[in-house]
Amino acid sequence: MFHVKHMKNFNKFYCTAKDRLVSGRLFSIYFNHNKSIAKTKVNDNIDMYSYYKSDQYHSHQKKANYFIDKVYFICRKLMFRYKLGFINKNFSNVSVLDYGCGNGHFLSYLKKRNIKALGVEKSIESQTECKSKGLSVFSSVKSINTLKFTTITMWHVLEHVANPSKCISTLSTILVSKGTLVIAVPNIESTDSQVFKEEWAALDVPRHLWHFTPDGLIKLLNKQGFVLVKKRPLFLDAYYISLLSAKRKRMFFPWIIAFCVATLSNIIGLFNGNYSSNIFVFRKNV
């Protein structure tokens, strides 16, 4: 559970954003003292699971209901090959754990390429969907027992977990020495984030409990014994997130505005590294 008492070190107000997916409720976001990581303030009694119950929540969505969903699905397929390039192949027996695997789309992609891959997913509905595809998916890391992996992936997952430090520490125990941890997260410092502010779709409150800057994420992983190997952009994320954001702000010609903002964000990212979303590749330094 995500507790309000953990907010004591996060007291620099950033903005108040609305849950546009389920409840319509407002949630405030606060930065830590050096503005490297921000938290969404939620109450102790909040039922987080209920905030994922939506046909429009893409990670658990089975089919495209709207045109924008089709855009998301097309982008996701285009990204699979890109993501494959981050799998550490320097081991004789390559094995991958996709933590927070959703409906198992990336797992299926790996399976078709004869890469040994398992998943962890809390959603019972998504577990059932994965198993119907013949995928090996567990409800928690504890269920995996003594298996070890050469690569662990977290595609837009870390921002959802209640305790990122504890999560990384647990995953480290099932990652081989010098193994690879791949983390993709939105960047709250990106240009598109600053343009859309509280309507930036990647805030996604309250499902996104955490909002990282690149520096904040790197320092968090360094404390857990990981070193950064490389950081790469997710160019397409800027366009999709900007389109959602422009629609939320009810802007005229949202497609044109989204294209302009996303392109600007990617161009500026070429110089300062602050893309809308980034993939971080870490190595377990033990």
C-alpha positions in Angstrom: 0.0 0.0 0.0 1.1 3.5 -0.8 1.0 5.5 2.5 0.5 9.2 3.0 3.2 9.1 5.7 5.8 8.5 3.1 5.1 11.9 1.7 7.1 13.7 4.4 10.2 14.0 2.2 8.1 15.1 -0.8 6.8 18.6 0.0 7.5 20.7 -3.1 4.1 21.0 -4.8 4.2 20.4 -8.6 0.6 20.3 -9.7 -2.9 18.8 -9.2 -4.0 16.4 -12.0 -7.2 14.7 -12.7 -7.8 11.0 -13.2 -9.3 11.0 -16.7 -9.6 7.3 -17.0 -11.8 6.1 -14.1 -12.9 8.4 -11.3 -12.5 12.0 -12.4 -10.9 12.7 -9.0 -8.1 15.2 -8.4 -4.6 14.1 -7.1 -1.7 16.3 -6.1 1.9 15.6 -7.1 4.9 16.6 -5.0 8.6 16.6 -5.7 11.4 15.7 -3.3 13.9 18.3 -2.1 16.0 18.3 -5.2 13.2 17.8 -7.6 14.5 14.5 -9.0 11.5 12.3 -8.2 7.9 13.2 -7.6 5.1 11.3 -5.9 1.3 11.2 -6.3 -0.4 11.8 -3.0 -3.0 9.1 -2.4 -4.8 8.1 0.8 -4.2 4.9 2.8 -7.7 3.6 2.1 -7.6 3.9 -1.7 -8.3 0.8 -3.7 -5.7 1.1 -6.4 -7.0 -2.0 -8.2 -10.3 -0.2 -9.0 -8.4 2.5 -10.9 -7.2 0.0 -13.5 -10.7 -1.2 -14.3 -11.2 0.5 -17.6 -11.6 -0.6 -21.2 -9.3 2.2 -22.1 -6.4 1.1 -20.0 -4.0 0.0 -22.7 -1.7 -2.4 -20.8 -4.7 -4.7 -20.2 -6.6 -3.9 -23.3 -7.3 -6.8 -25.7 -8.6 -4.9 -28.8 -8.7 -1.4 -30.2 -12.0 0.3 -29.5 -11.1 3.7 -30.8 -8.9 5.2 -33.5 -6.4 6.4 -30.9 -6.2 2.8 -29.5 -5.3 1.6 -33.0 -2.5 4.1 -33.1 -1.3 2.8 -29.8 -1.4 -0.8 -30.9 0.5 0.0 -34.2 3.2 1.9 -32.2 3.5 -1.0 -29.8 4.2 -3.5 -32.6 6.8 -1.2 -34.1 8.6 -0.9 -30.8 9.0 -4.7 -30.2 12.0 -5.0 -32.5 13.5 -1.9 -30.9 13.0 -3.4 -27.4 14.5 -6.7 -28.5 17.8 -4.9 -29.0 18.1 -4.2 -25.3 18.1 -7.9 -24.3 21.5 -8.9 -23.1 22.8 -11.7 -25.4 26.2 -12.0 -23.9 25.2 -15.1 -21.9 25.2 -18.7 -23.2 21.7 -19.2 -21.9 19.6 -16.0 -22.4 16.6 -15.8 -20.2 14.2 -12.8 -19.8 11.7 -11.8 -17.1 9.2 -9.2 -18.2 8.0 -7.7 -14.9 4.5 -6.2 -15.3 3.9 -8.0 -18.6 0.3 -7.0 -19.0 -1.4 -9.2 -21.6 1.9 -10.7 -22.6 2.4 -9.0 -26.0 6.2 -8.6 -25.5 6.5 -12.1 -24.1 4.7 -13.5 -27.2 7.1 -11.6 -29.4 10.1 -13.1 -27.5 8.6 -16.6 -27.6 8.2 -16.5 -31.4 11.9 -15.8 -31.5 12.8 -18.8 -29.3 13.9 -16.6 -26.4 13.2 -18.1 -23.0 10.9 -15.6 -21.3 8.6 -15.5 -18.3 6.4 -12.8 -16.9 5.1 -11.4 -13.7 1.7 -9.7 -13.6 -0.6 -8.9 -10.7 -3.8 -8.6 -12.7 -5.7 -11.9 -12.6 -7.5 -11.1 -15.9 -4.2 -10.5 -17.6 -2.6 -13.6 -16.1 -5.5 -15.6 -17.6 -5.0 -13.9 -21.0 -1.3 -14.7 -21.0 -1.9 -18.3 -20.1 -4.4 -18.7 -22.9 -1.5 -17.8 -25.2 0.7 -20.5 -23.7 2.9 -18.0 -21.8 4.5 -18.7 -18.4 3.3 -15.9 -16.1 3.4 -15.6 -12.3 1.6 -13.4 -9.8 4.8 -12.3 -8.0 8.5 -12.7 -7.9 8.1 -15.1 -4.9 6.3 -17.6 -7.1 9.3 -17.9 -9.4 11.3 -19.8 -6.7 15.0 -20.2 -7.6 15.0 -19.2 -11.2 17.6 -16.6 -12.3 17.5 -14.3 -15.4 20.1 -12.6 -17.6 17.7 -9.7 -18.4 14.8 -8.3 -16.5 12.5 -5.7 -18.3 10.1 -3.2 -16.9 8.2 -1.4 -19.7 6.5 1.5 -18.0 6.0 -0.4 -14.8 8.2 1.2 -12.1 6.1 4.3 -11.9 3.2 2.1 -10.8 4.8 0.2 -7.9 4.3 1.3 -4.3 7.9 1.0 -3.3 10.4 1.3 -6.2 13.5 0.7 -4.0 12.1 -2.5 -2.6 10.9 -3.7 -6.0 14.4 -3.2 -7.5 16.0 -4.9 -4.5 13.8 -7.9 -4.9 14.4 -8.1 -8.7 18.1 -7.9 -8.1 18.0 -11.3 -6.2 16.8 -13.1 -9.3 19.1 -11.3 -11.8 22.4 -13.0 -12.5 25.7 -11.3 -11.8 26.4 -8.6 -14.4 22.8 -9.2 -15.7 20.8 -6.4 -17.3 17.8 -4.5 -16.0 15.9 -2.5 -18.6 13.6 0.2 -17.3 11.3 2.4 -19.4 9.6 5.4 -17.7 8.1 8.7 -18.7 10.2 11.8 -18.1 8.6 14.5 -16.0 11.3 16.9 -17.2 10.5 16.5 -20.9 9.4 19.4 -23.0 6.0 18.0 -23.7 5.5 17.5 -19.9 6.2 21.2 -19.4 3.9 22.3 -22.2 0.9 20.3 -21.0 1.7 20.4 -17.3 -1.2 19.0 -15.2 -2.9 17.7 -18.4 0.2 15.7 -19.5 -1.2 12.3 -20.1 1.9 10.5 -18.7 1.1 11.7 -15.2 -1.8 9.2 -15.3 -2.8 9.7 -11.7 -3.3 7.9 -9.5 -2.0 4.8 -11.4 1.4 6.5 -11.7 2.5 6.8 -8.1 5.9 8.0 -9.1 7.2 10.5 -11.7 10.9 10.3 -12.5 13.6 12.6 -13.9 16.5 10.7 -15.6 18.8 11.8 -12.8 16.4 10.7 -10.1 16.0 7.2 -11.6 19.7 6.7 -12.1 20.5 7.7 -8.5 17.8 5.3 -7.3 19.3 2.4 -9.2 22.9 3.3 -8.2 21.8 2.9 -4.5 20.7 -0.6 -5.4 24.0 -1.7 -6.8 23.3 -1.0 -10.5 25.3 1.1 -13.0 23.9 2.8 -16.1 25.1 1.3 -19.3 23.1 3.4 -21.7 20.0 5.6 -22.1 17.9 5.6 -25.2 14.8 7.6 -26.2 11.3 6.3 -27.0 10.6 8.8 -29.8 7.0 7.6 -30.6 5.9 8.0 -27.0 6.1 11.8 -27.4 3.6 11.8 -30.2 1.1 9.4 -28.5 1.3 11.2 -25.1 1.1 14.6 -26.7 -2.1 13.6 -28.7 -3.8 12.4 -25.5 -2.7 15.5 -23.7 -3.9 17.9 -26.4 -7.3 16.1 -26.5 -7.6 16.4 -22.7 -7.0 20.1 -22.9 -9.7 20.3 -25.6 -7.3 22.1 -28.0 -8.3 22.9 -31.5 -6.6 20.7 -34.1 -5.1 18.3 -31.4 -3.4 16.2 -34.0 -1.4 19.1 -35.4 -0.6 20.5 -32.0 0.5 17.0 -30.8 2.7 16.6 -33.8 4.4 20.0 -33.3 4.9 19.6 -29.5 6.2 16.0 -29.8 8.6 16.9 -32.6 9.8 19.9 -30.6 10.2 17.6 -27.5 12.3 15.1 -29.5 14.5 17.8 -31.1 15.2 19.4 -27.7 15.8 15.9 -26.4 18.6 15.4 -28.9 20.5 18.2 -27.0 19.5 17.7 -23.4 18.4 14.0 -23.2 15.0 14.9 -21.8 12.8 12.9 -24.1 9.2 12.2 -23.3 10.1 8.7 -22.3 13.5 7.0 -22.0 14.8 3.4 -21.8 17.5 3.0 -19.2 19.8 -0.1 -19.4 21.4 -0.9 -16.1 24.0 -3.6 -15.2 24.0 -5.4 -11.9 27.4 -4.5 -10.6 28.0 -7.6 -8.5 
